[in-house]
Amino acid sequence: MILGRWWRPGLHDPPPHQTITGRTDPFLPNGYVVSRTGPATAAPGSIAVSGYLDGDVNVFVNPPAYRLTGAGGGVPRAVESLRPSELLDARHRVVPFVGREDEQGSLRRWLDRPYTGRRSVRLMHAPGGEGKTRLADRFVSTAQAAGWTVLRAHCEPLAPEPQAGPPDRPGGGLLVVVDYADRWPTGALPSLFTDPLLYGGGPLRVLLLARSPGYWWQALRSRLTGGGMTVDEFLLPPLAADPGARRRHFQVAVDRFAGLLPDARPADVVVPRLADPAYGTALGVQLAALVAVDVSRRAGSTAPSGLVDLYGHLIGRETDHWQQLRQAGVTTSPAQQLDLAVVAAILAGPVPDDAAGEILRCAGAEPTTIRALLTDHTACYPSHDQESVLEPLRPDRWGEAYLALAVAGHDWSSRHPPRSWAAGVARALLRAADLAPATAAGVRARALTVLSEVATEWRHVSTRVLLPALRADPELATAAGGAVLATIVGLPDMDLELLAAIEPHLPPGRHSDFDLVACDITGRLVEYRLSRCGDDAERARLHLGYGRRLARAGDRQAAREALDRAVTAAEAALATDPRPPTAALLARALHLRGHRLAAVNRSSEALASVERAVDILVPLAGDDQAYRFRLAEALDNLGTRLAEVDRHREAERAARRSVELFAAGASSPAGEVGLAVALTNLSAIKAHLGRADSALRTARRAERLWRRLSDEQPSVYLPELALTLNTLGLRYAESRQLKEAAAATAESEAIYRELVGCNPLVFELDLAAVLANLSGHLWLLGRRTEAFQHHAEAERIFARWGDVDPEVFSSHLRNVRQNLALMLAEQTTKEKKNLKRWEPGPGSFGS
């Protein structure tokens, strides 16, 4: 949340938040606003609303579940029971941990920052196989030894329910480790950061592990910093950056593997040409060591030298393993069926047992063999958590290589024959036809995520599988969230035709998970379309659309420039085509440019732009409902802009006219919402002008609208009802109806407590503002014990946020403490009336 000046948004495109310090509220007494005008996060089963942006109300109801578990991770398997390829899995910690002294020191310093109650998030990113998981495991041990509670966060689209919840959090520090953070489904990672378990009072550290800090991280980072967390990131450098370091790590791995593989002859191990860039990762070096030791067991064998051939060697060892188990009577499935199950598991696993049967059927397994095949696959690849089946190959790079070599079209077919059915399995799981809806959504998301990663390294998977599937079903591109879409958009074979097919399936309004990648897609398409566009009106529409995408992505200056260009193009269009639709297009561009100019603190220019929009729309409105609706939006915007430059009486006239127009068309859902917003703005203007009774009546009209809307769609409008009830309480207080003020504010408090239970990161400051207001009403009613309790709770919340960002919150914390001091001193009635109020007006806590 950002503390600053706010204006209650109109129905379309409110300005982004801006922090303006040292200014007095031009509407009403100093106060805080409870607002829903920006991105919001949601915990499982909770609600998130992102504001009025052309219908851009984003709601995440029951987003994908995540699990918090203790750091133990289950009982480890005996290392002697592991297959050769399993020796590479970081979870088994086979090869001794060496190196990374600098990185370990950096993590220890991050853990030990001496800030009580400090909440900090760190992203550690590196390509797959670089050793992120091993370093994180080492850090977990360090944290536990220092007395920290450590939890691991897991998220799989089809993960089974945990058998037991996470351990209770003690009062000390909490470290949460999140692996595969860039693969979490849409909404799940933000939900994690609203989990009440993370906010137990002690210091909090969250370590995110990912391959790259793409769009997903930019969006999440903005949310976290806005919520008062400190955030940083670092790229994990290569463990084996030079041939000398690689040779040392190679020898450590050889010594360990030689002690585990029977009949190994370490003296016969041939060191490969480690200067090859293929051995630049920790996994590459260990893979070379494992294969070299394995080959040494057979006299006269020669170890492969290329990375692809190393993976091919492991594929051969997997096939040998299946045959041995079948000969021993442990399994009954033929090798081809197990091969199909392995590919399906890489794309869709791990999953609960009931979903696994559906997935194998979708992948093409014979229905009569599915139960035996699942049993055999589990015998070959035991589940790590013992709660799921279809365990994929680990580490991920190994599973991705297996899948890539199974798909036809690569350059190594003569040595590593592809399977003719593999591409069909991938396409079938992307379609997820005939699966239960919940299973289908998870399978599509997981398969798309895996294929996008494989496609970045293996081009034939992109050209033969992924991109053709997207051309057949462009909507699929958004199935796994913005981060995966960004990976897909960055593929070298992505073309403008496919981007154009994907574009209609992007969220039409604000969506924090997609805003950045949607802006990228729109920008690339707009650049292409503008170069071939000879129509000024169409150019204006292109600039309008791009400007809105830029604004949602947070690039205020670029958004303002795009809207400037939209205005210029629309003016040129109107010069040659003076018909009403062209004039309305110019008005639209001027109206939205007003928001963008205000967002960069150019209030006078913003006002002039919106005034022109209103002047154009007034003669168009007439009997045309669509134009009247546009005029109502522009007038609401005009009232906001006039208030910004202290022209409050004119602001009231504009706001009144906006209310009238919205009321005339309020039978539509958009009209009702627009009317409710305009009434809230008008109420604040009236209160500032000293018309308390009229302001109260207007606030009650807004409250009735929001109450009906929230009754019909609580998942969308309940936060707005809570906001309006807080406003209503202040209007009652100004009219000296203190019991009514306390009742309305208490109802607002009750709603916010429910919301905070799901979303503390989003709603906690809103609750603090309402508690402070309620305290003031109760104090004036003589209910002093309750008033003390509520104000003290508000002070604790503000103090906690003040610890995080003293520059932003110190003045507001000071106001709360001054109120407490006045209460404690039992000052005169006049002093009691000086209690600071938290007002839905221009000084705000916006999400």
N, C-alpha and C positions, 0 to 999 in steps of 0.2 A: 504494500500500500504506500501511497505517496502523499505526503502532507503538502498542501499548497492551496491555491485558489481554484475553486471549481465553479462551473456554471452547469446547472442541471441541463442535460443534453436535450436537444430536440429529437424528433423522430429519426432523422437521418444524419449520419456521420458527425457525431460529437467530436470536438477537438480532443486530441490526446492530452493526457495530464501534463500540467506544467507546474513547476514549483516557483512561486513568487513570494518572496519573503518581505517582511517589513511593510505590508500594506494592510490597511484596516478594511474590514468587511464593509462594502458600500451599501449593502442591503439592510443588514440587521445587526444586532449586537454580536460581538466576537463569539465565534463558536466553531464547532467541528461538524462536518457533514458525514452522514452515512450514505454512501453512494455506490452504485453498481455500474460504473461507466468504463470498465476496462477488463482485461483478461481475468478470469477467475479459475480456481482449481477446485476439484471435487474429490472427496473421498468416496469409497465404495458406498453406493446407495444414497449419495448426497446430491446436492444441486449446485450448479455453477451457472451464473448469468453474466454475460459479457457486455450488455448494454444495448441501447437503442441505436442500431446501425442498419437502417433499411431492413428491419426484421432480423438483425443479426443478434438474436438471443441464443447463445450456445448453452445447451443443457447436456450434461453427462450424467445419465441415470444408470446406476449399477455398472460402472466401467470395469474393465478386466480386473480380476482379483489379483492381489499380490499376497505374498506370505512373508512374515517375519519369523525367523527361526534362530535358535541358538547357533553359535559359530561352530559347534562340533561337526555338523554335517553328516551324522550317522557313523556306523561302525565301519572302519576301513577294511577292505579285503586284504587278505594275506598277499604279499607281493609275489610269492611263489605261484599263486594261482592265476596270475595275469597273463593274457596273451601278449605276444611281442608288441603289437601296436598299442596295447594298453599301458605299456611301460612309458609311453610318451605323455600320457594324460597327467596334467599338472595336479589333479586331485589326489593322485596316488603318491606324489612326492618321492619318486623313485631316485632321481638324480639329485645328489646333494646340492643345496642352495649355495651358490658362490657369487661373489661380486655384489654390485648394487649398493656399495657403502654410502655413496653420496645420496642416492635416492632414499635409502633407509633413514639417514640422518635428517633429510628434509621432512619425511613423514613424522619422525619423532618430534621435531620442532613444531610441526603443525598440531600434533596432538597435545602438546604441553603449553600452548599459548595461555598465559596467566590471566584470562578474562573470565570471570565467574559468569556462568549463564550464557556464554558466547555460543552461538550456533554457526557452524562453518561447514561448507561443502567444498570438496576438491574433486576435480575430474582428472583422472590419470588415463591418458589415451596413447595408443600405439597400434601399429598393424598387428594382425593376428599372428601368434607365435612368438611374440617379443618378450613374454614372461610377465605379463600383468598379473595373472592369477597367482603365480608363485610369490611375487613381491607382496601382493595383498595378503596372502597367507602368512608370510613372515611378519608383516605389520600387525596382523591380528594377534599373533603370539606376543608381540611387544606390548600391545595395548592391554591384553589380559594380564600380563605380568605387572603392569602399572596400575591394576585395579579397575580398569574400565570394563563395563558390560559391553559385549560385542554381539550384534545380531547380523544376520545375513538376510537380504531382501531377495526374493525370488519372484519371477513373473513369467509364466508360460500361459499362452491363451487357453490351453486346455488342462492346466495343472490340476491334479486332484486336490481335494480338501486335505489340509494337514491333519495328522492324527492328534496333534497337541499344539497348543498355541505357543507363542514365544515366552521365555521366562519373564517373570515380573521385573520391571526395571527398578533398581535401587536408586537411592538419591544421588549417586555419583555420576561420573561421565558415561555417555553412551556413544559407541561407535557403530555405525551401520554401514555395511559393505554391500554395494550394488554392482554385481557383475552384469555384463551385456546391457549396460544402461541404454545404449543406442538401439537396442532391439526391443525395448519394452513397447507394448501396444499403446495406441493413442489414449491419453488420459490416465494411464496407470501410474506413470512415474510422478506426475504432479500430485496424484492421489496419495502416494507414499508420503510426500512432504506435508500432508495434512493429518497424518495419523497421530492421534493423541499420545501414543506411546513415545513419540519423539520429543514431546514437550513436557517432560517430567520435572523440570526445574534445574537439573544439572547441566553441565556443558554437553553439547551435541556435536559430533563430527560425522559427516556422511561422505564416504569415499565411493565415487562412481568410477567404474572401469568401462572403457569403450574403445572401439577401434579408431573413431574419428570424432572431433567436435563439430558436427555438422549443424544443420538447421535446428535439430532437436535441442541441441545444447544452447544455442542462442536464445531460443524461446524460453527454455527452462531457466537459464541464467537470469533473464529479465524478471521472471516471476520471483525467483529466490531473493535477488537483491531488493526487489520491491517489497518483499516480506521481511526484510531486516536481517537476512543471513549474509555472512561474508562468503565470497565465492572466489575460487581461483582454479587454475588448471595448469597442467604441464604435460609435455610430450615426453614419454619414456624413451630415452635414447637407446640405441641398439646395445644389447649386452655384449655382443662380439663385433665391435666396430672395425677391427683390423685383423689381418691373418694371424698375428701372434696371439691375440686374445682368443680367437676362434680355436687355435690349436690347443690352448690350455683347457678350454671348456670341452673340446672334443675328447681330450684324454681323460678328463674327469668322468665323462659319460661312458667312454669305453670301459674304464675300470669297473664302473658300477654294473653295466649291462653284462660284462663278461662274468661277473660273479653270480648272475641270475640265470643266464642261458646255459643249459647243459652242453658239454663238449665244446665250449667256446675256446678259441686259441688266440688270446690277445696278442701274442707275439706275431701272428700272421695278419693282423689287421693292417690294411693299407689305408693310409691317410689320404683322403681325396684332395683335390685342388681347392683348398679352403679360401683362396682369394676370389673365387667365383662369387658374385653378388648374391647368388641363390642361398649361400650359407650365411647371410647377414643377420638372420634372426636366431634366437635361442633354439626354437623348434627345428630350424634347418640344420643346425650343428648336431643336435641330439638325434635327429632322424638319420643323418649320415653316420653317426656313431653306432646307432642301433643296427642299421643294415650292414655296416662293416663287420660288426661282431657276429651277426647272424650268418653272414656269408663265410666267415672264418671257420664255422663249424663243419663245412663241407670242403674237403680237400679239392683243390683245383678250381674252385669257384672264384669268380671275379665280381667284385662289388660294382654296381652301377654308379655312374658318375654324375648324371644329371638329376635334378630334383624330381622331374616327372618320373624317371625310371626308379628313383627311390620309393616314390609312392606306389608305383607299379609292383615293386617287390613286396610291399606290405599287402597289396591286394592278393597276390599269390599266396602269401602266408595265411590270410583270412580264409581263402578257399580251402587250403590244406586243413585248417582248423575245423571247418565244417565237415569235411570228409572224415576226419579222425573221430569226431563225435558221432557221426552216423554209423561208422564201422563199429564203434563201441556200444551202439544201441542207445545212446543218450538222446539222439534226435532221429526223426524219420523223414524230414522234409528234404527233397532234392535241392541241389546247390542253386539252381535257377530260382526256385521259390524263396530260398533264404536271401539270395541276391536282391530280389524284388522287395522283400521286407526291409532289408538294409537301406535301400534307396528311399523307400517310403518313410522309414524312421528318420533319416537325415532331413527329409523335407518337412515332416509333420510331428516328430516326437520330441520329448516324451509325452505320453498321454495316459489318461485313465484306461483301464481295461475295456470298459464298454465302448469307448470311442475308438479304440484301436481296431476292433473288428470292423467297424464301419469304414475306417480309413483303408484298411487292407482290401476290403471289397471295392472301394472306390478306385484303388490303385490297380485293380485287375486280378487280384488273387481269386482262385477258385473258391466259391462259398463253402464247399464241403471240406476244404483243407484249412480254413482260416484258424480254427481253434488250435489245431496241431501246429500250425505255422507260428502262431503267437507263442505257444509254449516253447517251441524250438528256438525262436529268436531270443526269447528271454534266457534260455539256457546258454546261448552263445554270447549274449550281451546283457548281463544282469543289470537291473535298474540300480542307479546310484542311490536313490532315496527309498527304494523298496515300496513305493506307493504308485508306481506307474510302469508302463511297458513301452515297447518300441523305443528303447534307449538308443539315441543316435551315436555315431562314432565320435569319439573324442581323441585328441583335441579337435576343435572346429575345422582347422585348416586341413586336417587329415580327412574328415568327412566331406569337406567341400571338394577336395581333390578326387576322392572316390566317386562322387557324383559327377564331376566334370569329365572324368575318364569313361564313365558309363554312357554319357550322352554322345551320340555320333556327331562328327564334324571336326574333331581335333586332328592335329598333325602327327599323332603317335599311334595311329590305328593299327599299324603293322605289328607293333610290339605289345600294345595294350588294346585289344579289340573292344570296341564299344558294344553296348547291348541295344538291339533294335527297338526294344520296348521302353527304354529309360525315358526318352523325351515324352512319350505318351503318358507315363506315370506322372511326370512333373505337370504336364498340361491338365491331366485329370484332377490332381490335387489342387491346382489353381482354380479350376472350375468348382470343385467340391460339390458336384451335382449329387442329388439324392441323399445328402447327409442332413442330419438334424440341424436346424438353423444355428444353434450355438456352436456345435461342432464345426459346421461349415465355415463360420466366420473365423474361428481359431485356426483351422487348417489353411485357409487362404492366406491369412496374415503370416503365419509361420513359413509357409512355402514361398511366399513372395519375398519375405525377408532373406531367407537362405539363398534363393536364386539371385536376388540382387547382389548379394555379397559374392557369390560364385562368379557372376557375370563381370564383376570388376577385374577379375584375374584371368578368366577363361572366356575369351571373346565368343567362341562358338556357342556357349550357353546363352549369351545375350542374343545372338543373331538367329539361333535355331529354336530357342525355347521361349525366353522371357519376352522379348519384344514382339514376336508374332502373337503370343497370348494376349498381350496388351492391345495389339491392333484388333484382335477379335473381340475383346471386351475392355474398352478403355477405362470403364469404371473400376476395374480391378486395381488400377494404379494407386488408389487411395485406401486400399483395404488394410494396409499395415501402418498407416500414419505418415506424417510429414517427413520424418527422417529417412524412411525407406524410399519414399517418392523422390527425395532429393538425390539419393544414390542412383536411382533409375534415371532421373533427368540428366545426371552427369555421365552416363554411359556414352562412349564415343559414337555409337551407331544410333543414338537417339536423334530423330529428325523432327522438323517443324510440323509435318503432317500428323505425326503421333502426338506431339505436344498439343496441337489444336484439337485433337480428338479427346485428350485427357482434360483439357481446360473446362468444358461444361460440367465436369464431375467434381471440380474443386468446391470447397465450401463457399457459398456466394457472399457471405459476410465474414466478420471477424472470427478467426479460429486460431488460437495461439499455436497449435501444433502445425498448422499448414500455412500461416501467414507469410513466412519468409520464402518458402519454396513456391507458393502461389504467386508471390511477387516476382520471383525469378522467371517462372513460366510466362506470366503475363508480359514481363518486360521483353523477353525474347520474341514473343509473338507480335507485340506492338511494334518493335523495331522492324520486323519483316513486313508487317501490314502497312505501316506508314510509308515505307519505301515504295509501295505499289498502290497507294491510295491517292486518287485525284479529287476526292470530294471533301470539302472543308467540314461539313457536318459529321461525316464519318471520322475524320481526324479528331474532331472535338470529342466524339464519343470514345475513341481510343485513349486519348489523353485523360479523359474523366475516369475511365476504368482503371487505368494504370495509376493515376493519382490516388485513388482510393486504396488500391493494393499497397502502394508505397506507405500510405498513412498507417495502414494496419500493421505493416512490417516495422513501423517505428522510425522511418526516415522522413522526418518532418520537412526538412528543407527540400528534398527531392519531390515530396508530395506537393508542396506549394508551387514548385517550378512546373510540375506536370499540370496543375490546375491553372497556372498562368497561361500555359500553352493551350489548354482547353478553351479558356476564355478567348484568346486570340483567334483560334480556329473558328469558334462559334460566332464571333463578331464578323469574320470574313464570310461565313456561311449566310448570316443574316443580311449582309450587304447585297447578296445576289438572290436571296430567297427569303422575303419578309413574311412568310406564312407563320401562323401561330406555333406549329411544332418546332420551327427553327428558333423562334423567339424564346420558347420554353427551354430549349436546349441551352441557349446562352444564359438564361436565368438560373438553370441548374448548375452550370459551371461557376457562375458568380456566387451562388449560395454556398457551394462546397468550398470554393476558394476562400470565402469568408472564414470558414472553420480552419482551414489550413493557415491563413495569415494570423488568426488569433493564436494558433498553436505555437507560432514563433514570435509571439508578443508584439505583433504589429497591429495593435487594436484599432487605430484610426483607419488604416487601410482596409482592415477586415470589415469595419462598419460601412465604409464607402462601397465595398463590393456587395454586401448584403442589401444595402439600400437600393442599388441598381437592380438587383434581382427582384426585389419587391416592386419597384416601379414597372418592371417589365410584366410581372405576373398579374398585377392589379387589373389591367384592362382585359387580360386573357381569361380571368377567373369566371366572370359572367355566370352562365348556366352550366359550365363544364366542370363536373365534379373532380376530374383528375387534376385540372389546373387549380381548383380551389384547394385541394389537398396540398399541392406544391406551394401555394401561397401561404397556407397555414404553417407549413414547415419553415418557410423563409421568414415569416413574421416572428415565429418563436425564436429563430436564430437572431433576428433583428433586435428583439427585446434583450437577449443576452449581450449582444454587441453594444447596445446603447447603455446598458448597466455598467459595462466595463469602462466606459468613459464618463461615468457619473451623471448620465442624463436619465434619471430614474423615472420622471413623469412620462417622458416619451417612451421609455421602456415599458411602462405600464400600459400605455395605449396600444403598443404593438402586441404585447402579451395578451391583452383582452381580445383583440381582433383575432389572434391565433386561436384562442379558446373558442370563440364564436364559430369560426370556420371548422375546427375539429368537431365541435359539438354537432354541427349540421350534418357531418358525415360520419358520426360516431357509430353508426350501425355496423361498420366493418371492423374487424379486429384491429387493423392498423389504425383506424380512426379512434378507437377506444384508447389504445395505448398512447397515441399522440395527444389526445385530450387529457389523459391522466398526467402526462409529463408537463404539458403546458399549464395545467392547473397548479401543479407543484411550483413551477417557476413563478407564476402570477402570485401565488400565496406569499412567497418570499419577498417579492417586490412590494406588495401591499404592506407587509409587516415593516419593511424598512421605511416606508413612507408614513408609518404611524397609524395605519388604519387596522387596528388589531381585530375588531369584530369582523370586518370584511375579509381580512386575511384568514380568520378562523373558518368562516363559511366556505371559502374557497378550498382550504385544506380539507374540510370535511367532504366536499364534493370529490376531491382527489382520492380521499381515503375510501369512499364508497366504491369508486371505480376499481381501485386496486384490490379491494376486498372481493369484489365479484370476479375479477380476473384471476385472483389467487385461488378462489374456491374452484374455478373451472380448471385451472392449470397451476396447481401449487408448485410443481417442479420448476416452473418458469418465473412466477410472479411473487412467491412468498417473500423473497428478500425485499422487493419493492414495497410490499405491504408493511414490512417492519420499518423501513425507512420513513414511509409516510406517517405511520403511527408516532414515530419520534417527532416528526414535524408537527403533527396535530397536537401533541402534548405541549410543545412550546407555544403554539397559537392559543391553546386553552390557558396557559399560564399568563400570557400577555393580556388575556381578557379576564384575569383574576378568577378563573374557574379551576382552582387548584386540585380538587378531587378528580375532576375529569382529566386534568393534565397528568396526574399520577396514574390513573387507570390506563390511559392510552399508552403512556410510556412504559408501564409495567407489561402491557401486552407486547410492545415492541421488544422489551427485554427478554420475555419468554421465547419469542420467535428466534431472536439472535442466539440465545443459549442453545437452542436446538441446532441452529446452523453452525455455531462454533463447535459443537460436539462432532460435527462432520468435517468442518473446514476452519480450523483455528487460524491458519495462515491468512485466510481471506476475511473472516468476520470478527476476529478478536478485538481489533481496534474499534469496530463499529459497536460492539458490545460495551466497550469501555466508555465510549461517548454517551451511549444511552444510560449506562449506570450513573454517570456523573449528572446527567440531566434529571434522572429519577431521584437522585439524592437531593438535588435542590428543591424539587417539588415536595418531597417528604419532609424536608427541613422546615419549609414554610408552613406545612400542615401540622408541625409540632411532633412529628414521628421521628425523633432525633436519633434513637438507637438504630433504626433501619437506615436512616440517612447516613450515619457514620459508616455502617457496614458496606453500603453500596459505594460510597465515595472511596473508602479504603480499598475495595476491590478494584475500582477504576484506577486508583493510584498505583496499585501493584502491576497492573497490565501496562500502564504507561511507563512505569519505571523499567520493566523488562525490555520494552521496545526502546526506551531511552538508552539503556546500556548498549544496545546494538548500534544505534545511530543518534548520538547525543546532539549533533548539530541540528537535526530535523525536529527532535522531540523535546528538547530541553525547555523551550518556552511553554509548551503545553503541559509538561510535567510540573513546571513551576506554578502554573495556574491551578492545577489540581491540588498541589500542596498548600497553596495560599488559601484555597477553600477549606481544606482540612484545618488549617491554623485558625481561620475565622470561626469554624464550628467549635473547635476545642476551646477557644477563648470566649465563646458565647457573647459575641459582640452585639452592638446595637442593631435594631431593626434595619437601619440604613445600611450598615455594613453587611448584614445578611443579604440584602438585595443586590449587593455587588458580586455575589457568587457568579463565577464564569459559567456560561451556558454553552452547550454543544449543539450548534444550530445547523439545520439543513439549509445552508446558504453558501456564500462563496468561499469560506475557508474549509478545507475538506480532507477527509480520509477517503481517497478513491482507491479502488482496487487496482 
